[in-house]
Structure formats: structure tokens, C-alpha cells
């Protein structure tokens, strides 16, 4: 699973690949409300398709729109993580 949100980059370098988006909707009143975890799963899937190792700088927006009882929109930056080169003496 690709980590989404707070990712420890200590001693590593991150190369941005691109921005990924997710929208999770509640189609009817009887369905459960969408969760941040569901949005994270969509972001992770889309980032994996880009060859990313993680998603950082994630923002969430919740609301009600004309075609859904509730929704969460999420946006983040897909990154590739590389080990930092060791310091040479």
C-alpha cells in the first residue's frame, strides 16, 4: 500500500511525479458517508499507476453537490522516494 499524507522522508529525497485527485461520493441518502480513508485509497491507487511511492501534501474538501448527498474531494502530490547518497569523506 502506498502511504498517503504524513510520510517520513528523513534521509531521503522525493521527486514529484504529478498531482493526483480523488472524489468519493454518497450516491443516496441510505449509503454511508464517504470517508477520508476511502479517498486515501483512491489517491494511493492513482499514484501507483503513475509509479509513485507515496502521496504528500494532501488536502480534503467535504461537501454536498447536486448529484450526491455527500462527497469528499482529495488532492495530493505523487512522489518517488529515493535514498539520499551517503556523505563521502
PyMOL Python script that loads the backbone (N, CA, C, O; Angstrom):
from pymol import cmd

cmd.read_pdbstr("""\
ATOM      1  N   UNK A   1       0.843  -1.182   0.000  1.00  0.00           N
ATOM      2  CA  UNK A   1       0.000   0.000   0.000  1.00  0.00           C
ATOM      3  C   UNK A   1       0.888   1.246   0.000  1.00  0.00           C
ATOM      4  O   UNK A   1       1.865   1.323   0.745  1.00  0.00           O
ATOM      5  N   UNK A   2       0.550   2.180  -0.812  1.00  0.00           N
ATOM      6  CA  UNK A   2       1.288   3.440  -0.896  1.00  0.00           C
ATOM      7  C   UNK A   2       0.845   4.361   0.233  1.00  0.00           C
ATOM      8  O   UNK A   2      -0.352   4.598   0.391  1.00  0.00           O
ATOM      9  N   UNK A   3       1.789   4.892   1.030  1.00  0.00           N
ATOM     10  CA  UNK A   3       1.393   5.803   2.104  1.00  0.00           C
ATOM     11  C   UNK A   3       0.849   7.114   1.553  1.00  0.00           C
ATOM     12  O   UNK A   3       1.322   7.632   0.541  1.00  0.00           O
ATOM     13  N   UNK A   4      -0.162   7.635   2.249  1.00  0.00           N
ATOM     14  CA  UNK A   4      -0.809   8.888   1.852  1.00  0.00           C
ATOM     15  C   UNK A   4      -0.827   9.817   3.060  1.00  0.00           C
ATOM     16  O   UNK A   4      -1.227   9.413   4.152  1.00  0.00           O
ATOM     17  N   UNK A   5      -0.396  11.057   2.864  1.00  0.00           N
ATOM     18  CA  UNK A   5      -0.437  12.043   3.943  1.00  0.00           C
ATOM     19  C   UNK A   5       0.926  12.283   4.532  1.00  0.00           C
ATOM     20  O   UNK A   5       1.848  12.707   3.834  1.00  0.00           O
ATOM     21  N   UNK A   6       1.064  12.010   5.837  1.00  0.00           N
ATOM     22  CA  UNK A   6       2.332  12.223   6.528  1.00  0.00           C
ATOM     23  C   UNK A   6       3.287  11.081   6.206  1.00  0.00           C
ATOM     24  O   UNK A   6       3.074   9.941   6.618  1.00  0.00           O
ATOM     25  N   UNK A   7       4.324  11.400   5.475  1.00  0.00           N
ATOM     26  CA  UNK A   7       5.307  10.399   5.059  1.00  0.00           C
ATOM     27  C   UNK A   7       6.675  10.838   5.585  1.00  0.00           C
ATOM     28  O   UNK A   7       7.092  11.976   5.371  1.00  0.00           O
ATOM     29  N   UNK A   8       7.362   9.937   6.268  1.00  0.00           N
ATOM     30  CA  UNK A   8       8.691  10.245   6.809  1.00  0.00           C
ATOM     31  C   UNK A   8       9.714  10.198   5.678  1.00  0.00           C
ATOM     32  O   UNK A   8       9.982   9.141   5.109  1.00  0.00           O
ATOM     33  N   UNK A   9      10.271  11.347   5.368  1.00  0.00           N
ATOM     34  CA  UNK A   9      11.270  11.433   4.301  1.00  0.00           C
ATOM     35  C   UNK A   9      12.669  11.684   4.853  1.00  0.00           C
ATOM     36  O   UNK A   9      13.539  12.165   4.128  1.00  0.00           O
ATOM     37  N   UNK A  10      12.896  11.366   6.119  1.00  0.00           N
ATOM     38  CA  UNK A  10      14.200  11.577   6.754  1.00  0.00           C
ATOM     39  C   UNK A  10      15.288  10.817   6.003  1.00  0.00           C
ATOM     40  O   UNK A  10      15.189   9.607   5.804  1.00  0.00           O
ATOM     41  N   UNK A  11      16.315  11.530   5.595  1.00  0.00           N
ATOM     42  CA  UNK A  11      17.440  10.915   4.907  1.00  0.00           C
ATOM     43  C   UNK A  11      17.132  10.461   3.491  1.00  0.00           C
ATOM     44  O   UNK A  11      17.884   9.678   2.910  1.00  0.00           O
ATOM     45  N   UNK A  12      16.049  10.941   2.942  1.00  0.00           N
ATOM     46  CA  UNK A  12      15.644  10.533   1.596  1.00  0.00           C
ATOM     47  C   UNK A  12      15.333  11.773   0.765  1.00  0.00           C
ATOM     48  O   UNK A  12      15.108  12.858   1.302  1.00  0.00           O
ATOM     49  N   UNK A  13      15.324  11.593  -0.537  1.00  0.00           N
ATOM     50  CA  UNK A  13      14.908  12.678  -1.423  1.00  0.00           C
ATOM     51  C   UNK A  13      13.617  12.262  -2.117  1.00  0.00           C
ATOM     52  O   UNK A  13      13.395  11.086  -2.404  1.00  0.00           O
ATOM     53  N   UNK A  14      12.785  13.244  -2.377  1.00  0.00           N
ATOM     54  CA  UNK A  14      11.496  12.984  -3.023  1.00  0.00           C
ATOM     55  C   UNK A  14      11.439  13.730  -4.341  1.00  0.00           C
ATOM     56  O   UNK A  14      11.742  14.921  -4.411  1.00  0.00           O
ATOM     57  N   UNK A  15      11.048  13.018  -5.383  1.00  0.00           N
ATOM     58  CA  UNK A  15      10.880  13.615  -6.701  1.00  0.00           C
ATOM     59  C   UNK A  15       9.392  13.639  -7.033  1.00  0.00           C
ATOM     60  O   UNK A  15       8.767  12.582  -7.117  1.00  0.00           O
ATOM     61  N   UNK A  16       8.810  14.833  -7.224  1.00  0.00           N
ATOM     62  CA  UNK A  16       7.390  14.887  -7.574  1.00  0.00           C
ATOM     63  C   UNK A  16       7.131  14.278  -8.944  1.00  0.00           C
ATOM     64  O   UNK A  16       7.898  14.498  -9.882  1.00  0.00           O
ATOM     65  N   UNK A  17       6.061  13.520  -9.058  1.00  0.00           N
ATOM     66  CA  UNK A  17       5.675  12.914 -10.329  1.00  0.00           C
ATOM     67  C   UNK A  17       4.488  13.659 -10.926  1.00  0.00           C
ATOM     68  O   UNK A  17       4.443  13.914 -12.130  1.00  0.00           O
ATOM     69  N   UNK A  18       3.535  14.001 -10.078  1.00  0.00           N
ATOM     70  CA  UNK A  18       2.353  14.708 -10.558  1.00  0.00           C
ATOM     71  C   UNK A  18       1.298  14.807  -9.477  1.00  0.00           C
ATOM     72  O   UNK A  18       1.448  14.257  -8.386  1.00  0.00           O
ATOM     73  N   UNK A  19       0.245  15.506  -9.794  1.00  0.00           N
ATOM     74  CA  UNK A  19      -0.874  15.689  -8.859  1.00  0.00           C
ATOM     75  C   UNK A  19      -1.904  14.596  -9.118  1.00  0.00           C
ATOM     76  O   UNK A  19      -2.213  14.279 -10.266  1.00  0.00           O
ATOM     77  N   UNK A  20      -2.432  14.024  -8.033  1.00  0.00           N
ATOM     78  CA  UNK A  20      -3.488  13.020  -8.140  1.00  0.00           C
ATOM     79  C   UNK A  20      -4.742  13.539  -7.439  1.00  0.00           C
ATOM     80  O   UNK A  20      -4.664  14.244  -6.433  1.00  0.00           O
ATOM     81  N   UNK A  21      -5.893  13.176  -7.991  1.00  0.00           N
ATOM     82  CA  UNK A  21      -7.180  13.623  -7.472  1.00  0.00           C
ATOM     83  C   UNK A  21      -8.059  12.424  -7.149  1.00  0.00           C
ATOM     84  O   UNK A  21      -7.935  11.364  -7.761  1.00  0.00           O
ATOM     85  N   UNK A  22      -8.946  12.606  -6.181  1.00  0.00           N
ATOM     86  CA  UNK A  22      -9.927  11.572  -5.840  1.00  0.00           C
ATOM     87  C   UNK A  22     -11.239  12.245  -5.470  1.00  0.00           C
ATOM     88  O   UNK A  22     -11.256  13.298  -4.832  1.00  0.00           O
ATOM     89  N   UNK A  23     -12.338  11.623  -5.879  1.00  0.00           N
ATOM     90  CA  UNK A  23     -13.664  12.065  -5.466  1.00  0.00           C
ATOM     91  C   UNK A  23     -14.423  10.819  -5.020  1.00  0.00           C
ATOM     92  O   UNK A  23     -14.570   9.863  -5.782  1.00  0.00           O
ATOM     93  N   UNK A  24     -14.899  10.840  -3.784  1.00  0.00           N
ATOM     94  CA  UNK A  24     -15.687   9.735  -3.240  1.00  0.00           C
ATOM     95  C   UNK A  24     -17.059  10.307  -2.885  1.00  0.00           C
ATOM     96  O   UNK A  24     -17.160  11.278  -2.136  1.00  0.00           O
ATOM     97  N   UNK A  25     -18.121   9.692  -3.434  1.00  0.00           N
ATOM     98  CA  UNK A  25     -19.475  10.232  -3.258  1.00  0.00           C
ATOM     99  C   UNK A  25     -20.391   9.280  -2.501  1.00  0.00           C
ATOM    100  O   UNK A  25     -20.173   8.069  -2.454  1.00  0.00           O
ATOM    101  N   UNK A  26     -21.412   9.868  -1.919  1.00  0.00           N
ATOM    102  CA  UNK A  26     -22.512   9.136  -1.292  1.00  0.00           C
ATOM    103  C   UNK A  26     -23.676   9.213  -2.268  1.00  0.00           C
ATOM    104  O   UNK A  26     -24.323  10.256  -2.365  1.00  0.00           O
ATOM    105  N   UNK A  27     -23.960   8.130  -2.997  1.00  0.00           N
ATOM    106  CA  UNK A  27     -24.952   8.214  -4.068  1.00  0.00           C
ATOM    107  C   UNK A  27     -26.398   8.395  -3.606  1.00  0.00           C
ATOM    108  O   UNK A  27     -27.193   9.024  -4.305  1.00  0.00           O
ATOM    109  N   UNK A  28     -26.749   7.852  -2.439  1.00  0.00           N
ATOM    110  CA  UNK A  28     -28.125   8.007  -1.942  1.00  0.00           C
ATOM    111  C   UNK A  28     -28.092   8.315  -0.455  1.00  0.00           C
ATOM    112  O   UNK A  28     -27.056   8.186   0.197  1.00  0.00           O
ATOM    113  N   UNK A  29     -29.218   8.716   0.063  1.00  0.00           N
ATOM    114  CA  UNK A  29     -29.334   9.031   1.485  1.00  0.00           C
ATOM    115  C   UNK A  29     -29.049   7.812   2.346  1.00  0.00           C
ATOM    116  O   UNK A  29     -28.564   7.948   3.469  1.00  0.00           O
ATOM    117  N   UNK A  30     -29.343   6.624   1.835  1.00  0.00           N
ATOM    118  CA  UNK A  30     -29.185   5.396   2.615  1.00  0.00           C
ATOM    119  C   UNK A  30     -27.757   4.861   2.655  1.00  0.00           C
ATOM    120  O   UNK A  30     -27.446   4.018   3.496  1.00  0.00           O
ATOM    121  N   UNK A  31     -26.894   5.323   1.775  1.00  0.00           N
ATOM    122  CA  UNK A  31     -25.495   4.893   1.773  1.00  0.00           C
ATOM    123  C   UNK A  31     -24.738   5.588   2.907  1.00  0.00           C
ATOM    124  O   UNK A  31     -25.116   6.683   3.323  1.00  0.00           O
ATOM    125  N   UNK A  32     -23.670   4.954   3.409  1.00  0.00           N
ATOM    126  CA  UNK A  32     -22.859   5.625   4.441  1.00  0.00           C
ATOM    127  C   UNK A  32     -22.105   6.817   3.844  1.00  0.00           C
ATOM    128  O   UNK A  32     -21.848   6.870   2.642  1.00  0.00           O
ATOM    129  N   UNK A  33     -21.761   7.764   4.709  1.00  0.00           N
ATOM    130  CA  UNK A  33     -20.998   8.921   4.258  1.00  0.00           C
ATOM    131  C   UNK A  33     -19.614   8.480   3.798  1.00  0.00           C
ATOM    132  O   UNK A  33     -19.039   7.556   4.373  1.00  0.00           O
ATOM    133  N   UNK A  34     -19.078   9.124   2.777  1.00  0.00           N
ATOM    134  CA  UNK A  34     -17.721   8.789   2.325  1.00  0.00           C
ATOM    135  C   UNK A  34     -16.715   9.143   3.417  1.00  0.00           C
ATOM    136  O   UNK A  34     -16.937  10.052   4.217  1.00  0.00           O
ATOM    137  N   UNK A  35     -15.610   8.410   3.433  1.00  0.00           N
ATOM    138  CA  UNK A  35     -14.603   8.638   4.461  1.00  0.00           C
ATOM    139  C   UNK A  35     -13.280   9.097   3.855  1.00  0.00           C
ATOM    140  O   UNK A  35     -13.025   8.926   2.663  1.00  0.00           O
ATOM    141  N   UNK A  36     -12.460   9.676   4.699  1.00  0.00           N
ATOM    142  CA  UNK A  36     -11.132  10.100   4.273  1.00  0.00           C
ATOM    143  C   UNK A  36     -10.315   8.884   3.874  1.00  0.00           C
ATOM    144  O   UNK A  36      -9.509   8.961   2.946  1.00  0.00           O
ATOM    145  N   UNK A  37     -10.506   7.763   4.557  1.00  0.00           N
ATOM    146  CA  UNK A  37      -9.782   6.535   4.227  1.00  0.00           C
ATOM    147  C   UNK A  37     -10.105   6.077   2.806  1.00  0.00           C
ATOM    148  O   UNK A  37      -9.215   5.623   2.087  1.00  0.00           O
ATOM    149  N   UNK A  38     -11.379   6.193   2.393  1.00  0.00           N
ATOM    150  CA  UNK A  38     -11.753   5.826   1.025  1.00  0.00           C
ATOM    151  C   UNK A  38     -11.057   6.738   0.011  1.00  0.00           C
ATOM    152  O   UNK A  38     -10.576   6.275  -1.023  1.00  0.00           O
ATOM    153  N   UNK A  39     -11.009   8.035   0.316  1.00  0.00           N
ATOM    154  CA  UNK A  39     -10.331   8.982  -0.573  1.00  0.00           C
ATOM    155  C   UNK A  39      -8.843   8.660  -0.658  1.00  0.00           C
ATOM    156  O   UNK A  39      -8.247   8.743  -1.732  1.00  0.00           O
ATOM    157  N   UNK A  40      -8.237   8.289   0.487  1.00  0.00           N
ATOM    158  CA  UNK A  40      -6.817   7.928   0.500  1.00  0.00           C
ATOM    159  C   UNK A  40      -6.555   6.698  -0.364  1.00  0.00           C
ATOM    160  O   UNK A  40      -5.536   6.623  -1.050  1.00  0.00           O
ATOM    161  N   UNK A  41      -7.471   5.737  -0.329  1.00  0.00           N
ATOM    162  CA  UNK A  41      -7.307   4.528  -1.141  1.00  0.00           C
ATOM    163  C   UNK A  41      -7.324   4.857  -2.630  1.00  0.00           C
ATOM    164  O   UNK A  41      -6.560   4.280  -3.403  1.00  0.00           O
ATOM    165  N   UNK A  42      -8.195   5.785  -3.036  1.00  0.00           N
ATOM    166  CA  UNK A  42      -8.256   6.193  -4.445  1.00  0.00           C
ATOM    167  C   UNK A  42      -6.972   6.933  -4.823  1.00  0.00           C
ATOM    168  O   UNK A  42      -6.407   6.693  -5.889  1.00  0.00           O
ATOM    169  N   UNK A  43      -6.509   7.839  -3.942  1.00  0.00           N
ATOM    170  CA  UNK A  43      -5.257   8.559  -4.222  1.00  0.00           C
ATOM    171  C   UNK A  43      -4.095   7.578  -4.360  1.00  0.00           C
ATOM    172  O   UNK A  43      -3.281   7.704  -5.275  1.00  0.00           O
ATOM    173  N   UNK A  44      -4.015   6.601  -3.453  1.00  0.00           N
ATOM    174  CA  UNK A  44      -2.920   5.619  -3.500  1.00  0.00           C
ATOM    175  C   UNK A  44      -2.965   4.819  -4.796  1.00  0.00           C
ATOM    176  O   UNK A  44      -1.927   4.569  -5.409  1.00  0.00           O
ATOM    177  N   UNK A  45      -4.158   4.420  -5.212  1.00  0.00           N
ATOM    178  CA  UNK A  45      -4.295   3.655  -6.457  1.00  0.00           C
ATOM    179  C   UNK A  45      -3.830   4.472  -7.663  1.00  0.00           C
ATOM    180  O   UNK A  45      -3.088   3.973  -8.509  1.00  0.00           O
ATOM    181  N   UNK A  46      -4.266   5.714  -7.736  1.00  0.00           N
ATOM    182  CA  UNK A  46      -3.875   6.564  -8.866  1.00  0.00           C
ATOM    183  C   UNK A  46      -2.380   6.856  -8.850  1.00  0.00           C
ATOM    184  O   UNK A  46      -1.747   6.916  -9.905  1.00  0.00           O
ATOM    185  N   UNK A  47      -1.809   7.038  -7.657  1.00  0.00           N
ATOM    186  CA  UNK A  47      -0.371   7.284  -7.550  1.00  0.00           C
ATOM    187  C   UNK A  47       0.419   6.049  -7.986  1.00  0.00           C
ATOM    188  O   UNK A  47       1.450   6.171  -8.648  1.00  0.00           O
ATOM    189  N   UNK A  48      -0.061   4.870  -7.617  1.00  0.00           N
ATOM    190  CA  UNK A  48       0.611   3.629  -8.010  1.00  0.00           C
ATOM    191  C   UNK A  48       0.645   3.491  -9.524  1.00  0.00           C
ATOM    192  O   UNK A  48       1.640   3.025 -10.081  1.00  0.00           O
ATOM    193  N   UNK A  49      -0.429   3.890 -10.195  1.00  0.00           N
ATOM    194  CA  UNK A  49      -0.478   3.833 -11.660  1.00  0.00           C
ATOM    195  C   UNK A  49       0.577   4.746 -12.292  1.00  0.00           C
ATOM    196  O   UNK A  49       1.035   4.498 -13.407  1.00  0.00           O
ATOM    197  N   UNK A  50       0.956   5.799 -11.573  1.00  0.00           N
ATOM    198  CA  UNK A  50       1.985   6.725 -12.066  1.00  0.00           C
ATOM    199  C   UNK A  50       3.397   6.262 -11.711  1.00  0.00           C
ATOM    200  O   UNK A  50       4.375   6.864 -12.153  1.00  0.00           O
ATOM    201  N   UNK A  51       3.511   5.191 -10.913  1.00  0.00           N
ATOM    202  CA  UNK A  51       4.817   4.710 -10.489  1.00  0.00           C
ATOM    203  C   UNK A  51       5.334   5.401  -9.244  1.00  0.00           C
ATOM    204  O   UNK A  51       6.540   5.403  -8.995  1.00  0.00           O
ATOM    205  N   UNK A  52       4.446   5.987  -8.459  1.00  0.00           N
ATOM    206  CA  UNK A  52       4.840   6.714  -7.255  1.00  0.00           C
ATOM    207  C   UNK A  52       5.027   5.770  -6.073  1.00  0.00           C
ATOM    208  O   UNK A  52       4.538   4.640  -6.067  1.00  0.00           O
ATOM    209  N   UNK A  53       5.757   6.273  -5.064  1.00  0.00           N
ATOM    210  CA  UNK A  53       5.978   5.535  -3.820  1.00  0.00           C
ATOM    211  C   UNK A  53       5.120   6.066  -2.679  1.00  0.00           C
ATOM    212  O   UNK A  53       4.916   5.370  -1.684  1.00  0.00           O
ATOM    213  N   UNK A  54       4.611   7.303  -2.811  1.00  0.00           N
ATOM    214  CA  UNK A  54       3.824   7.921  -1.743  1.00  0.00           C
ATOM    215  C   UNK A  54       3.049   9.118  -2.298  1.00  0.00           C
ATOM    216  O   UNK A  54       3.285   9.570  -3.418  1.00  0.00           O
ATOM    217  N   UNK A  55       2.123   9.614  -1.484  1.00  0.00           N
ATOM    218  CA  UNK A  55       1.370  10.831  -1.818  1.00  0.00           C
ATOM    219  C   UNK A  55       1.501  11.782  -0.631  1.00  0.00           C
ATOM    220  O   UNK A  55       1.206  11.412   0.506  1.00  0.00           O
ATOM    221  N   UNK A  56       1.946  13.009  -0.902  1.00  0.00           N
ATOM    222  CA  UNK A  56       2.131  14.001   0.159  1.00  0.00           C
ATOM    223  C   UNK A  56       1.303  15.249  -0.148  1.00  0.00           C
ATOM    224  O   UNK A  56       0.681  15.363  -1.204  1.00  0.00           O
ATOM    225  N   UNK A  57       1.315  16.181   0.808  1.00  0.00           N
ATOM    226  CA  UNK A  57       0.603  17.465   0.671  1.00  0.00           C
ATOM    227  C   UNK A  57      -0.864  17.246   0.292  1.00  0.00           C
ATOM    228  O   UNK A  57      -1.374  17.863  -0.643  1.00  0.00           O
ATOM    229  N   UNK A  58      -1.522  16.374   1.021  1.00  0.00           N
ATOM    230  CA  UNK A  58      -2.907  16.022   0.711  1.00  0.00           C
ATOM    231  C   UNK A  58      -3.865  17.015   1.352  1.00  0.00           C
ATOM    232  O   UNK A  58      -3.720  17.378   2.519  1.00  0.00           O
ATOM    233  N   UNK A  59      -4.846  17.448   0.566  1.00  0.00           N
ATOM    234  CA  UNK A  59      -5.917  18.303   1.077  1.00  0.00           C
ATOM    235  C   UNK A  59      -7.253  17.627   0.801  1.00  0.00           C
ATOM    236  O   UNK A  59      -7.407  16.885  -0.169  1.00  0.00           O
ATOM    237  N   UNK A  60      -8.214  17.900   1.678  1.00  0.00           N
ATOM    238  CA  UNK A  60      -9.547  17.311   1.562  1.00  0.00           C
ATOM    239  C   UNK A  60     -10.592  18.411   1.606  1.00  0.00           C
ATOM    240  O   UNK A  60     -10.447  19.394   2.332  1.00  0.00           O
ATOM    241  N   UNK A  61     -11.644  18.234   0.823  1.00  0.00           N
ATOM    242  CA  UNK A  61     -12.791  19.147   0.851  1.00  0.00           C
ATOM    243  C   UNK A  61     -14.045  18.291   0.924  1.00  0.00           C
ATOM    244  O   UNK A  61     -14.231  17.373   0.126  1.00  0.00           O
ATOM    245  N   UNK A  62     -14.893  18.595   1.876  1.00  0.00           N
ATOM    246  CA  UNK A  62     -16.158  17.868   2.026  1.00  0.00           C
ATOM    247  C   UNK A  62     -17.293  18.775   1.594  1.00  0.00           C
ATOM    248  O   UNK A  62     -17.210  19.996   1.727  1.00  0.00           O
ATOM    249  N   UNK A  63     -18.361  18.168   1.074  1.00  0.00           N
ATOM    250  CA  UNK A  63     -19.498  18.978   0.677  1.00  0.00           C
ATOM    251  C   UNK A  63     -20.642  18.149   0.148  1.00  0.00           C
ATOM    252  O   UNK A  63     -20.578  16.922   0.068  1.00  0.00           O
ATOM    253  N   UNK A  64     -21.679  18.853  -0.205  1.00  0.00           N
ATOM    254  CA  UNK A  64     -22.855  18.252  -0.832  1.00  0.00           C
ATOM    255  C   UNK A  64     -22.986  18.898  -2.206  1.00  0.00           C
ATOM    256  O   UNK A  64     -22.927  20.121  -2.333  1.00  0.00           O
ATOM    257  N   UNK A  65     -23.163  18.076  -3.225  1.00  0.00           N
ATOM    258  CA  UNK A  65     -23.289  18.580  -4.588  1.00  0.00           C
ATOM    259  C   UNK A  65     -24.589  18.077  -5.198  1.00  0.00           C
ATOM    260  O   UNK A  65     -25.256  17.217  -4.623  1.00  0.00           O
ATOM    261  N   UNK A  66     -24.945  18.603  -6.345  1.00  0.00           N
ATOM    262  CA  UNK A  66     -26.236  18.293  -6.957  1.00  0.00           C
ATOM    263  C   UNK A  66     -26.449  16.822  -7.281  1.00  0.00           C
ATOM    264  O   UNK A  66     -27.594  16.370  -7.315  1.00  0.00           O
ATOM    265  N   UNK A  67     -25.384  16.058  -7.520  1.00  0.00           N
ATOM    266  CA  UNK A  67     -25.556  14.656  -7.895  1.00  0.00           C
ATOM    267  C   UNK A  67     -25.151  13.675  -6.790  1.00  0.00           C
ATOM    268  O   UNK A  67     -24.965  12.486  -7.053  1.00  0.00           O
ATOM    269  N   UNK A  68     -25.014  14.174  -5.544  1.00  0.00           N
ATOM    270  CA  UNK A  68     -24.595  13.319  -4.450  1.00  0.00           C
ATOM    271  C   UNK A  68     -25.045  13.917  -3.123  1.00  0.00           C
ATOM    272  O   UNK A  68     -25.122  15.136  -2.973  1.00  0.00           O
ATOM    273  N   UNK A  69     -25.342  13.043  -2.163  1.00  0.00           N
ATOM    274  CA  UNK A  69     -25.752  13.502  -0.838  1.00  0.00           C
ATOM    275  C   UNK A  69     -24.569  14.037  -0.051  1.00  0.00           C
ATOM    276  O   UNK A  69     -24.734  14.905   0.806  1.00  0.00           O
ATOM    277  N   UNK A  70     -23.398  13.537  -0.328  1.00  0.00           N
ATOM    278  CA  UNK A  70     -22.171  13.998   0.324  1.00  0.00           C
ATOM    279  C   UNK A  70     -20.993  13.531  -0.521  1.00  0.00           C
ATOM    280  O   UNK A  70     -21.092  12.551  -1.260  1.00  0.00           O
ATOM    281  N   UNK A  71     -19.883  14.243  -0.403  1.00  0.00           N
ATOM    282  CA  UNK A  71     -18.693  13.828  -1.133  1.00  0.00           C
ATOM    283  C   UNK A  71     -17.451  14.340  -0.438  1.00  0.00           C
ATOM    284  O   UNK A  71     -17.493  15.295   0.338  1.00  0.00           O
ATOM    285  N   UNK A  72     -16.347  13.684  -0.734  1.00  0.00           N
ATOM    286  CA  UNK A  72     -15.024  14.144  -0.312  1.00  0.00           C
ATOM    287  C   UNK A  72     -14.177  14.239  -1.567  1.00  0.00           C
ATOM    288  O   UNK A  72     -14.082  13.289  -2.344  1.00  0.00           O
ATOM    289  N   UNK A  73     -13.560  15.405  -1.754  1.00  0.00           N
ATOM    290  CA  UNK A  73     -12.583  15.583  -2.825  1.00  0.00           C
ATOM    291  C   UNK A  73     -11.214  15.632  -2.161  1.00  0.00           C
ATOM    292  O   UNK A  73     -11.020  16.325  -1.162  1.00  0.00           O
ATOM    293  N   UNK A  74     -10.279  14.897  -2.719  1.00  0.00           N
ATOM    294  CA  UNK A  74      -8.918  14.882  -2.187  1.00  0.00           C
ATOM    295  C   UNK A  74      -7.935  15.157  -3.315  1.00  0.00           C
ATOM    296  O   UNK A  74      -8.152  14.776  -4.466  1.00  0.00           O
ATOM    297  N   UNK A  75      -6.852  15.827  -2.951  1.00  0.00           N
ATOM    298  CA  UNK A  75      -5.810  16.159  -3.917  1.00  0.00           C
ATOM    299  C   UNK A  75      -4.468  16.043  -3.222  1.00  0.00           C
ATOM    300  O   UNK A  75      -4.320  16.472  -2.078  1.00  0.00           O
ATOM    301  N   UNK A  76      -3.487  15.467  -3.904  1.00  0.00           N
ATOM    302  CA  UNK A  76      -2.160  15.344  -3.323  1.00  0.00           C
ATOM    303  C   UNK A  76      -1.100  15.239  -4.402  1.00  0.00           C
ATOM    304  O   UNK A  76      -1.414  15.127  -5.587  1.00  0.00           O
ATOM    305  N   UNK A  77       0.147  15.277  -3.987  1.00  0.00           N
ATOM    306  CA  UNK A  77       1.276  15.181  -4.902  1.00  0.00           C
ATOM    307  C   UNK A  77       1.877  13.781  -4.823  1.00  0.00           C
ATOM    308  O   UNK A  77       2.325  13.349  -3.761  1.00  0.00           O
ATOM    309  N   UNK A  78       1.884  13.086  -5.939  1.00  0.00           N
ATOM    310  CA  UNK A  78       2.508  11.765  -6.023  1.00  0.00           C
ATOM    311  C   UNK A  78       4.013  11.966  -6.143  1.00  0.00           C
ATOM    312  O   UNK A  78       4.482  12.779  -6.940  1.00  0.00           O
ATOM    313  N   UNK A  79       4.775  11.205  -5.329  1.00  0.00           N
ATOM    314  CA  UNK A  79       6.234  11.352  -5.337  1.00  0.00           C
ATOM    315  C   UNK A  79       6.920   9.996  -5.464  1.00  0.00           C
ATOM    316  O   UNK A  79       6.358   8.952  -5.132  1.00  0.00           O
ATOM    317  N   UNK A  80       8.134  10.053  -5.948  1.00  0.00           N
ATOM    318  CA  UNK A  80       9.020   8.885  -5.973  1.00  0.00           C
ATOM    319  C   UNK A  80      10.086   9.147  -4.907  1.00  0.00           C
ATOM    320  O   UNK A  80      10.694  10.217  -4.885  1.00  0.00           O
ATOM    321  N   UNK A  81      10.308   8.179  -4.034  1.00  0.00           N
ATOM    322  CA  UNK A  81      11.256   8.336  -2.931  1.00  0.00           C
ATOM    323  C   UNK A  81      12.555   7.623  -3.279  1.00  0.00           C
ATOM    324  O   UNK A  81      12.559   6.476  -3.725  1.00  0.00           O
ATOM    325  N   UNK A  82      13.662   8.337  -3.062  1.00  0.00           N
ATOM    326  CA  UNK A  82      14.985   7.776  -3.311  1.00  0.00           C
ATOM    327  C   UNK A  82      15.849   7.948  -2.079  1.00  0.00           C
ATOM    328  O   UNK A  82      15.731   8.941  -1.361  1.00  0.00           O
ATOM    329  N   UNK A  83      16.702   6.996  -1.841  1.00  0.00           N
ATOM    330  CA  UNK A  83      17.626   7.111  -0.697  1.00  0.00           C
ATOM    331  C   UNK A  83      18.637   8.205  -0.992  1.00  0.00           C
ATOM    332  O   UNK A  83      19.132   8.323  -2.113  1.00  0.00           O
ATOM    333  N   UNK A  84      18.933   8.992   0.010  1.00  0.00           N
ATOM    334  CA  UNK A  84      19.942  10.034  -0.157  1.00  0.00           C
ATOM    335  C   UNK A  84      21.323   9.383  -0.276  1.00  0.00           C
ATOM    336  O   UNK A  84      21.603   8.370   0.365  1.00  0.00           O
ATOM    337  N   UNK A  85      22.160   9.969  -1.088  1.00  0.00           N
ATOM    338  CA  UNK A  85      23.517   9.456  -1.268  1.00  0.00           C
ATOM    339  C   UNK A  85      24.301   9.660   0.035  1.00  0.00           C
ATOM    340  O   UNK A  85      24.189  10.715   0.659  1.00  0.00           O
ATOM    341  N   UNK A  86      25.088   8.670   0.448  1.00  0.00           N
ATOM    342  CA  UNK A  86      25.875   8.826   1.665  1.00  0.00           C
ATOM    343  C   UNK A  86      26.941   9.911   1.474  1.00  0.00           C
ATOM    344  O   UNK A  86      27.473  10.104   0.381  1.00  0.00           O
ATOM    345  N   UNK A  87      27.231  10.608   2.570  1.00  0.00           N
ATOM    346  CA  UNK A  87      28.270  11.648   2.519  1.00  0.00           C
ATOM    347  C   UNK A  87      29.622  11.004   2.363  1.00  0.00           C
ATOM    348  O   UNK A  87      29.957  10.056   3.073  1.00  0.00           O
ATOM    349  N   UNK A  88      30.403  11.523   1.427  1.00  0.00           N
ATOM    350  CA  UNK A  88      31.751  10.992   1.234  1.00  0.00           C
ATOM    351  C   UNK A  88      32.733  11.813   2.062  1.00  0.00           C
ATOM    352  O   UNK A  88      32.582  13.027   2.196  1.00  0.00           O
ATOM    353  N   UNK A  89      33.755  11.130   2.624  1.00  0.00           N
ATOM    354  CA  UNK A  89      34.734  11.858   3.468  1.00  0.00           C
ATOM    355  C   UNK A  89      35.597  12.801   2.662  1.00  0.00           C
ATOM    356  O   UNK A  89      36.459  13.479   3.221  1.00  0.00           O
TER     357      UNK A  89
END
""", "prot")
cmd.dss("prot")
cmd.show_as("cartoon", "prot")
cmd.util.cbc("prot")
cmd.orient("prot")
